[in-house]
Amino acid sequence: MEYRTSDSSSNPYLAFSAMLMAGLDGIKRKLDPADYGLNQGSTAHKLPNSLDAALNCLEGDYEYLLEGNVFTEDVIQAYIAMKRGEFQVISEHIHPIELQYYFGV
């Protein structure tokens, strides 16, 4: 199992609470962490590889965050809306790697 900390710009209270709730949900549902990964060619479930994909996953499965009133539905919906706004702004700008690949074409 690999542990990765959240982004340094995250709110640690929200991040660690969400990670703990996800871990508890995995234990409760008897999920095997080896079934989830980023390995290409692997038969494992794929983890989201972008903010947009992660938000889609969150929208589709966040009931475990509501258990024990750790998070509320309005907090989750507000978070998704805020991050969708960030993604929209980011996706409208050229990434430096795009300049590297395509500027000389």
Order of alpha helices (4+ residues) and beta strands (2+ residues): alpha-beta-beta-alpha-alpha-alpha-alpha
